[in-house]
Amino acid sequence: MGAPPAPAQTPAQAVAAAPPAPRRARWARAWRFRSLYLMLLPGLIYFAVYKYAPMYGVIIAFKDYNLGLGIVASPWADPWFKYFDQFFSSPYFGQLMVNTFLISAYKLFWGTVPCLVLALLFNECRVTWLRRWVQTISYMPHFLSWVIVFGITVAFVSQSTGLINRGLEGLGAEPIGFLTSTDWFRTILVGADTWKDLGWGAIIYLAAMVGIDPERYEAARVDGAGRLRQIWHITLPGIRNVIILLFVLRLGNILDAGFEQVYVFYNVQVYSVADIIDTWVYRVGLEQLNFSLAAAVGLFKAVTGLVLIILANRLAKRWDGQLW
């Protein structure tokens, strides 16, 4: 009897078993796609110059940095964790961490759910002209600077001239100092952020919804499913990976509560609920030229964000929404 036939190989096994391509063939393949590599080059240069090269400055966090001496000649801090300890032992450390995490968590929630709801409304709207107009109007605030947004906010919530307080006075109620009240400041802060990025944040969800196979909706309608059931059983599961992906990416920036907005909006009266890590570093680290402290806090934020992304990515693997 002859030897049994060898089992058939799958395409992946055949590729893995194939001998490595000669170096000349690899270069020929790379040259064939040279236009694509050329398009990739500006992005690589950008990251190399603005993202990776500045990482050399991280050593400032471990030195008693002096502007006159420069990074290399400045003496090393004694002990090496001197500025980390200065930050962790600061009497404001607990307050800064609580404010940063709370504001970031509020923005994470209100920057996700309303955008998702708006994208669902756009996707379900069958009046083309109305959908286009509303989309354009909702996108516009994203391109406004925080200074302009602050001016618009003041026009509504100012204690003396704001439209809301004018209405309260007309009803016989006392005006409220929204921007100077520790009870209202975070609400105004998060509300302004949500309004500014509402339409812009809905773009990605809407693009993901467009990619869902229309035949699935047709099959659901044949089975008698209404609009709400189609959204719950087809649309939301169809964009689940996108939702998880954006959540993982935003979780890595949980310690970035929005320096520009907070710095423009806050004042001394609301420091207890509005002062975040970045604003404290700007006042204590940069205005007082304590660059080593600023670098130490920046490194702490970067490491914390990296750990959070890794943990969130491992958790997201359960729903096939991981980054890698």
N, C-alpha and C positions, 0 to 999 in steps of 0.2 A: 504494500500500500504506500502511496505517496505521502509526502508531508502535508499536513492540513494547511489550507490557504491562510495567509497572513490577514489579520483583521484590518478592515478598511480604516483609514485615517481621516479624521475630521480636518477641515481646512486649517484650523488653528494649530493642530498637531503637525500638519505638513509644513506650515511656516516655521514652527519651532524647530523641526528636525532638519530643515534645509541648512546647508552650509552658509556661513556668513558671506555677505557680498564683498567682493574685492574693494579695496580702497578707491580705486579708480572709478568703479561703478557708483559708489556712494557719492563721490565728488560730482560725477555726471548727473546724478539725481538731484543733488543740491543746486547745481548750476541751472537745471531745467526749471526749478522753482525760484530762481534768483529774484524775480519781480516781487514775489510774496515776502521773501526775506528782506528786501529793500523797504517794503512798506512797514515791516516790523521794526526796522532799525530806529526810527525816531522814538518809538515807545521805549525801546531798550535804553537808548541814550538818556531819555528823561528819567527813568528809574535809576539809572546808574549815577547820574549827576545830582538829582534832587532827593533820592531816597537812600541809596547805599553809601555814597561818598560822605554825606554828613554824619553817618554813624560813627565815624572816627572821633567826633566831638563828644561821644558818650563818656570818654575818660575824664572829662571835666568834672563829672559827678564824684570822682575819687581823688580830686586834687583841690588844693587851695588856689583856685584859678585867679591869676592876676593879668589884667589886660596888657600891661606893659611887658610882662615876661612871655606871654603867649601860652599856648596849650602845652607844648613840650617842656619848656623851661620852668613852668609853674611847679612848686613843690607838691608832693603827694600829701593827701590829708592824713592826719594822725588822730584817731584810727581811720582806717580806710572807709568805714561806714559812717563817718562823722556827719555828713549832711543828710543821710537817710535817717539817722537817729534824731537829728534836729527836726526833721519833718514829723516823724512818728511821735516824738515827745512833745510836740507843740500843743498848747492847750486848745488849739482850734482844730486839731486833727479829727477828732470824733465828729464835730459839727460839719466839717468839710466833707467827710466821707458820707455822712447821712444825707446832706443836701445834694451832693453829686449823684448818689445812687437813686434818691427819690425823684429828682428832676429827670434823670435819664430814663428811669422806669416809666414815669408818666409819659414822656415823649415817645418811648418805645411802643407803648400801648396805643396812645392816641395818634401816633404816626403810622400805625399799621391798620387798625380796625376801620377808622373812617375812610382811609384810602381804599381799602378792600371793598367796603360798601359802595363807595362812589364808582369804582370800577365795575361792580356788578350792575349798578344802575345804568351806566353807559352801555354795557353789553346787552342789557335787556331793552334799551330804548330803541324803538323802531322808527321814530321820527328823526330822519337824518339831519335836517337843518337845526333842530333843537339840540341834538346831541353835539354837533360841531360847535355851536355857539357856547354851550355850557362848558365844553372841554376847553375852549380857548379862554374863557373868562376864568376858569379854575386854575389854569396854568400860569396866568399872568403874575400873581403875587410872588411866585418863586423867583422872579427876576428882579424883585425889589430888594434894595439893601435894608439891613436891619435898622438903619437910621430912619429911613422913610417909613418902615413898618412901625417903629416906635412913635413917630409923629402921628400916624393914623390911629394908633392905639390911644395916645394921649387925647386926641380929638373925641374919642368915645368915652374914656374912663377918667378924664381929669376931674378932680374934686370940685373945681370952681367953674370950669367951662365945658366939661364933658357932656355929650348928649345923654348918656345914661343917667348921670346925676341931675341933669336938668329935668329929665322925666320923673325922677324920684322926688325932686322938690315940687314938681307940679302935682304929685300925688300926696303931698304933705309929709313925705319921709325925709329923714336926714341924709345928706350926701355922704358917700363912702369914699375914703381915700384908697382906691384900689391899688395904686402903685406904691403906697407907703404903709399898707396894712400887711402884717405878717400872715393874716388869715386868707388874704385874697391874692397875694403876689404870685404864688406858684400857679394858681389857676389862670391868671392873666398871661403869665409867661408861656405856659403850655398851650393855652388857647391861641395865642398869636403864632406860635410855631406850627400848630396844626393847620391854621388857616393859610399860612404862607406856603406850605408844602403839600397841601391836600391834593390838588389836581396833578402836581408833578409826581407825587408818590403813586398815584393810580395808574400811571402810564405802564409800568412794568406788569402789574396785574392784568391790565386790559390786553396787553400784548400776549400774555400767556393764555388768556381766555380765547383769543382769536385762533390760537393754534390747536384748540380742541376739535376733534373730528365732528363735523356737523351731523354725520349719520347717527351718532350716539343720541343726539337730541331728537332726530326723527324717529328712532326706535323707541325712545321714551314717550314721545307723543302718541305713537301707535298703541303703546301699553296703557295709555290714559294718564300719564304723569302731567301735572300742571307746571306752571312756571316755578313755583317754590320748590317742588320736588326735583325738577331738573337742576336747579341751582344747587340743592343740597347733595344730590347723588351723582351729578355729572360735572358741574362747573367747579365746585370747591375741591373735589378729589382730583380734578384735572390740573389744578394749579397748586396742589399741595406742596410739591417739591420747590416751587418758586417761593411760596410763603416761608417754608422752613429755611431755604437758602438766605433770604433777606433777613430773617430773624437771627441766623447765625452771624451774618456779617455785622448787623447792628449791635449784637451782643458784645462783639469785640471792642466796640467803641463806647461801652457803658460808662466809662470814666470821662468821656468827652460830653459834658452836658450842654455844650453849645456856648463857648466862651464869648463869641461876638454878641449874641443876643443878650446873655446875662449881663455882660459889661455895659451894654447900652441901656438896659432896662433898670438895673438895680441901683440902690442908693444906700446910704448909711443906715437908714431906719429899718431896712429889711435884710441886713447882713446875716442875721441869725437863721433865716430860711432861704437866702439866695446866694450866699457866698459859697462858691464851689472851688475845687482844687485849682483850676486854671486861673480864676480871678485872684485867688490868694497868692499864687505863684507870681502873677504879674505884679501885684503890689509889693510883696515882700522880696521876691527874687530878682525881678528885672528892674523895677523902679529904684531899688536900693543896690543895684549892680551885684547882687549875690548870684552869679551865674552858676556856681557849683550847686547851690540848692535847687535852682530851676532845673538843671540837668538831672539831678538825682530824682526829683519828683517825676520828670518826664520818663526816665527809665523805669521807675516804679509803675507808672501807668501803662507803658508798653508791655512790660512783662505780665502784668495783670490781664491786659487785653488778650495777649497770646494764650495764656492759660484758659481764659474763658472761651476763646474760639475753639481750642482743642477739646475741651469738655463738651461744649455745645455740639461740635461736629460728631463726637462719639455718640451723644444722645440722639442726634438726628439720623444716624445710621439705621435706627429702628424703623424709620419711615422712609428710607431711601432718599433722604434729602441732604446727604453729607456733601461737603466741598471736595473731599479727596478720599 
